[in-house]
């Protein structure tokens, strides 16, 4: 009786341990595969655009929700446009807070911030349209939409440079939105040329 009791206990315990290790190794394999996809994609993006930082690309895509589930370039493209949309929305909110909370502000800077607020306000629906166009595989339209958002970030930043000695309070945010746009554009162009494979 004792042998039966211990063998009936040992076999399920062994199976539990076995399946635990199988699940761990499988999940690490998926992560490594996705990490490899992100790194390969970012390497190609950085090679095609000298303004794009490889490290920024990898860090941004790895930090994105659901990037660990992406198994092809098309899914990464969707994630990159979604990231751009979140960035644009957050930047618009940040500009709104700057305008609201800083009463004593240089009139030129305030005017530039109002312009940036308008640019980012327009960029929000444009980014949403880019995602719809991308999902519908209308890559030329998605390219135009994302390019428009990229232009908005540059226009915002350049506005502050029109007066000597003025420092933009949005430089990092504008640069981040510019690079997220560049990532999206690079992925869209890769898909247009090669399909879902890298």
C-alpha positions, 0 to 999 in steps of 0.5 A: 500500500505504501508503494502505491501511495508514494508512486501515485504522489511522485508521478503527478509531482514529476508531471507538474515539475516537467510542465512547469519547466516546459512552460518557462522555456517556451515563454522564454523562447517566445520572448527571445523570438520577439526580441530578435524581431524587434532588434532586426526591425530596428536595425533596418529602420536605423540603417534606412534613416540616419535620424533614427536611433537604433537604441531608441527604436529597440527601447520604445518597441520593447516597452510597448504593451503587446510587443512581446506578442508580435510575431511579424513585422505587420504587428510591429508596425501596428504597435509603432503607430499606436505608440506614436498616437499615445505620444502625440496625445500625451504631448498635447496634454503636456502642452495644455498643462504648460499653457495653463500652469505657467501664467508668467511666460514670454509671449513668444513662447506662449504663442509657439506653445499655442501653435504646437497645441494646434499641431498636436491636436490635429495630429491625434486624428491623423494618427488614428487615421494612419492606424486605420489605413495601416490595418486596411493595408492602405500603406500609401495613405498610412505613409502620408498620415504618419509623414504629416504627424512627423512634419507637425513635430518639426514645425512645432520645434522650428517655431521656437527657433524663430527668435534667438535665445528661446529654448523650446520646452518641447524638444525631447517630446518633439524628438521622440514623436519624430523618431516614433514617426520615423520608426512607423514610416520605416516599417510601413515602407519595409512592408510595402517592399517586402511584405510581412517578412524582414 
